Amino acid sequence: MRAFLLLALFTCAQGAKIPIPSEEDQKKAEKTIREVFKDEYAVKSPAAQQKLARKLVDQALESKDDDAARYVLFREAADLAVRSGEIDALLRSIDELNTRFEGVGPSFKESVLGKAEPNLTKPEDLKRLADVLIRLVGEALEQDQFDVAVRAAQSSQTAAKKAKDVSATSRADAAVKVVAETKVAFEKARKAEEALAAAPDDPAANQTWGEWLCFQKGRWDRGLGFLTKGPNSPVKALAAKEFSASPELESLIEVADGWWDLAEREKQPLRKSQLLAHARSIYAGLLPKSTGLVRAKIGKRLEFDKDAPAKEAKPAGFSPIGAWTKQDTGTVFYFKAGGVLDVPKSKDPKYLSGKWDVVRDKVVLTYSDLRIELQVVDNDFLSGSPESWKLKRNK
C-alpha cells in the first residue's frame, strides 16, 4: 500500500521500499551466495571476513533485479562485518537494508549494531558506532520502542567509553537519561489518553497528553489544542495565545518568545529541544518581514548549531518555509507557515495538502495515511529514504 501511494503521487517506482523477501526465497538466495563465495567463506581470519563483507556489499549494490539476493547479500555482509570489525561495510549494509526494505526498523538495526562493539578496536570506529546508536535511540523513541531504545543507549555508552572519547560518552550518557525520562512521560501520557476517552474535558489529562504530543513527540499540530484545555498555567496561556494569534508580526513574536522562554527554563533535554525547535520554526517564518532589533534578535536565535555534525543534525532553527522541488519528478512542495503543506499539482487529490513539522533533525511530512521523513542536509537541501527523495529549495 505504501509503495502504491508513492507511485501514484510521485511516479518513482524505483525508490519505494519493498517487502522483505520470504524465508523460502532468502534460503534459496543464501544457498547460491554461499556456493559462489565458497572459498571466501572458508577463510575465517578477520581480514578475510572483512574483505568478503565489502565484496558482498558491492555485489548487493549490483543485484538490481533480484530482491532476495540483494537482501541476503546485505544481511550476510552485516553479519560478517560485525564478527570481523568492519565498520564501513556494517553501516553501509544496515543503511541500505533500512532504505530499501520495509520492516527493517529500530529493532532489527539494534539487534545487529548492538553486537558490533566487542570486535571493534579503533577509537574512531567505536565513536562512529556510538554516534549511530545514539541516533538509533531517537528513532526508537519516535516509535515508542523503549526496550530497543534502552539497549541502543546502553550499547552507545559501552562503545563511547571503550573509545575513550569524552564527547561521545557525554552524548551517550545523555541518551540514556532521555530514554528513562521519555519512558516515564509515555506511561503518564498513556494513562492520560485513557482518561480523555472517558472524560474529554479533564484538564490534567489534556495537559499531560498535550505535553506528550508537543514536548516529547514534536507533534504540535496535534497537541496544541489539548494544551489549551489544561489547567491554568503558563503553558495553557501560551498555547491559547498561539491558537488565537493573528498573522501579525507582533502577535506571533510574543508566541515565539513565550515558547523560547519556557525552553530556557526547561531541564529535560528532549522537552527543551522540542520547545526550542517550535519557537525557531515560528521565528523562521517571521524573519523575512521583520526589521531592526526584532530582526537582529530573531537572527541570533536562528543561528546554526556550530557543534552539530555537518550532515547529521539540522541547523538550529531550520525552517523549510518556502517552495521546494523534488529533483526526480519536478513536483513542487510549498511549505507554508503554521505547518501547512501544499502540493498543488499532485496527481492524487488526497495529497494536494498535508502538514509539515521539524522533529529533531528531520522534516516530517504527514498526510492522512502517509508519513515521510526527510533529513536536513543543509539549508537548501533535504534528502530521505528512498534515495529518490531529494528536495531542493527554490531560490
N, C-alpha and C positions, 0 to 999 in steps of 0.2 A: 504493500500500500504506500509506504513512504517513497519507494522508488518511482511508483506511478505518479505521485504528486509532483515530484521533482521533474519528471519527464514532461508532464502536462504543462508545468509552469515555465520551465526554463530550457526544455529540449536539450538536456545534457546527459544522455543515456550513459555515456562513458564515465560519468562522475558519481552516479548514485551507488550507495552501498548495496551489497548483495548478501544474501543469507549465507551463513556458514555451511559448507558442503556437508552432506550426510556422512554418518560414520562409515558406511559402506564405501562411499566414494573416497573418503580420506584413507581408508585402509588400502584401496587399490593404488592410490597415488603414492602412499608411503612405500609400498612394495616396489613400485617402479623406481622410485628415487633411491632406495637402498640397493637395488640391483645396479643402477647406473653408477652410483658412487661407492660401490662395494669396497674397493681398495682404499678409498679415503676414510671410510668409516672404520676400517680395520686398524688404522693407526690411532692410538689412544693418547699420544702426547698432547699437552696443552697447545703447543704451537701448531700441530697438525689439525686439531679441532678448531682452532681459531681460523685457520686458512679455509677449512671446509665450511665453517659458518659464513664467512664472507662470500665464498663461491655459491652457496645456496641462496643467499640474498640476491646475488646477481642473476642467478637462474630464475628466481621468482619474479624479478622485475621484467624478465624477458618472456615469461609464460603468460601471455596476454589472452590466450584463447582457452585456457584450462584452469577454471577457478579452483578445483580441488587440488591440483598440483601446486598452484600458487599459494594457497592457504597452507598446505603441509610443508612446502619449502620454507616459508616464513616461520612456521611453528618449529620446525626442526632446527632452523638457523638460530632461533631464540634459545632453544634448549641447549644446543652446542655452545652458544655464546655464554650462557650462564655458567656452564660447567668448566669452561676454559678461560673465563675472564676477558672476553672480547666485547668491550663496552659499545663500540661503534655498531657492530652487527646486531647486538642486542637491542639497542634503542631504535635502530632503523627497522628491525623486524616488528617490534611492538607497534611502532608508529604506522607502518604500512598495514598491519592487520587491523588496527583501530580505524584507519582511514577507509579501508576497502570493504570490511565485512561487518554486517550487523551483529550485535551481541557480543562484540569484543569491547567490553566496558571496564569499569574500575576493578571489578572482582577478578577478571581474567588477568588484567595487567599487573595487579598486586601479586597474584599467585606466581607470576614469573619474576617480576622485578624484586620481590621480597627474598628471592633465593640467590641473588647475584652477589651480594656483598662479600661472602666468605672467599670467593675466588678472585676478587679484585685486590690489587696491591698498590697501584699507583695512586697517589693522593688526588691527582686531577680527575682520574676515573671515578674514584669514590665520591668526590664532590659533585660530579655530574649526576651520578646515581642519586645522591641525596636530594639534589635540586629537582630531578624528575619525580622522585617520590613525594616531595613537598607539593608539587603541582597536582599529583595524583590525589593527595589529601583533599584539595579543593574540589576536584572533580567528583570524588566520592561523597563529599558533604553536599554538593549540589543535588545529588540523587538520594540523599538521606541514607547512604550506605555506611553506617557508623562503624561497624566491625571492620570493614575494609579500610576506612579512614584511620582507625586506631592502629592497625597493623602497618599501614603505609607510613604513618607518622613515626612509629617506633623504629621501623627499618631505616627511615631517613636519619634518625638520631644516631643509630649504630654506624651508618656509613659516614656521617659527618665527623663523628668522634674518631673513627679509625683514620680518616683523612687528616686529623689534627687541624681542621680548619675552623677557626673561631667564628667567622661569619656564618658559615653553613650550619654549624652547631647551634648558633643562636636562632637561625630561621627554623631549624628542626624542632628546637625546644618550644618555639612559639607555635608551631603547627600542632604539637601535642596538646598544648594549652587550649588552642582554638577548638580542637576536636572535643575535648572534655566540656568546654563551655557550650558548644553548639548542641551537644547531646542533651545536656540539661535543658537548654532552651527548647529543643524539639519535644521533649516529654511534656513540658508545660504547654507548648502550643497544641500538641495532640489532645490534651485534656480540654484546652480552651475551645478547640474546634468541636469537640463533643458537646460541650456546654452550650455553644451557639446553636447547635442543631435543636436543642430543647428550648433555649431562651435567646433568640436573636439579638435582643437589646441589652443583654448582660454587659455592663460597662467594663468590668475586669476582663472578661473573656474577649471582648472586642479589642481591648488594648493589647493583651497578650498575643492574640492571633495576628493583629495588625503589625506588631513589632516583629513577630517571626517572619512575616512576608517581606516587610520593608528592610529591617535591620539585619536579618540573617540571610534571606534569600535574594534580596535586591529586587523584589517584585513590587515596586512602588505603585505600578498601575493597578495591582490587585489589593494592596494592603492599605493604601491611604484612607479609603473610605471607612475601614474598620477603626482606624485610629481616631477618626472624628467622632466615633460613638463611645469612646472610652471615658473613664472618669476624668474630672477636671485636672489638668496637668499641663506643663509646658508643651509636651508632645501633642496633646489633643488640640491645644490652641494653635500650634503651628500647622498641624495637618488641616485644620479647618480654614486657616488663612490661605494655605495653598489651594485648597479645594475651591475657595471662592475668589481667589485672586484675579484681578483684572489683568489683561495683557500689557498694562503699562509698566514701564521700566521700574519705576519707584516701588510699585507693589511687589513685583517679582524679586527685586533686590532684597526687600525685607524678608521674604520667604527664604531665599538662598542664605542670607546672613544668619537667619534663625537656625537652619539645619547645620550650618558651619559651626555656630557657637555650641550647639549640642554635641557635635563631634569633638570639639576641643575639650569638652568635659568628660567624654566617654572613656572608660578604662579598658573595655574589652576590644581587642584588635579588630575582630570581624565587624562588630557593630560600628566601630569608629570608621572603618574603611567604607562601609556602605553609606553612612551618613555623609562622609566627605564626597563620595562619588556622586551622590544625588545632588548635593549642593553645587558641585562643579558642573554637573550636567545642566543645571539651571543657569549658572553663570555663563557657560559657553554659549548658550542661546542668546544671552543679553549683550555679550561683548561687542557685536557689530554696531549696536545702536547706543552704546554708552560713550561718554566723553569725560575729559578732565580727571578729577580724583577718583570718581567712580570707576572709570575705565582702568586707571592705574591699579586700584585695589583688585578688580576682577582679574587683570592680567597677572598680578602677583600670585593670586590663588589658583591660577590655571597653569603655573609653571610646570615644566616636565619634572618628573621624579628622576633626578640625575643619578641616583644609586641603583635604579632598576636595570636589569639586563636589557640590552638594546632591543632584542626581538622576543623577549619572553613576557614582559609586563607592559601594560599600556602606560602612556604618559599620564600623570595625574591630571584629572580634569578633562580628559579626552571626551569630545562630543562629536558624533557623526552628523550633526545637523547640516543639511545641505543635500545636493544631488550627487549620487554615486552611480557609476556604470559597471555592470557585470561584464568582465572582459571577454568571455567566450560567446556571449549572446547579444551584447549591446543593450540589454534590459536596463532601464534607468530606475533606480530606487530613490525616493525622496524621503529623507529623514527630517521630520518636522519637530518643532518644539512641542514639549508635552508628551513625547514618546509616540507620536503618530507616524506611521509608515505608510506611504502611498506608492503604488506601482501602477500608474495609470494605463500602461499598455500591456498589462498582463493578459495572457490568452485565456485564463480561467477567472471568471468573476469572483470566485471565492478568495482570490489572492490580490485583489485590487487594493486592499488596505489591511493593515495589521498594526502591531505595536513593536517598538524597539526599546531597548534599555541597555545600559552599560553595567555589566555584572563582573566584578573583579577585573580580569584582563581581557574580557570578551565583550563584543557587541552581540546581543541576543535578539533575534527576530522571532516574533511569535504570531501565528495565525490561529484559527480555531482548532486545527488539528495538526499543526506543524510547528516545530521549534528548530531554529537554525542558529548555530553558534559560530561567530567569526572572530578570529584572533586579530588584535590590533598590531600590525607590523610597524606602521608609522602613521603620522597624522593624515596621510593621504592614501593609505593602502590597507585593505582588510583582506584576510585570507582565511579559508576554513577547510573543512573536510566535507565532501571530497575536494580534490585539488582544483576542480573547475570553479570553486567558489573564490573568485578573486575580484574584489570591488575596488575601483579607483575613484577617488573624489574628483568631481568635476570642478574645474577652475572657474 
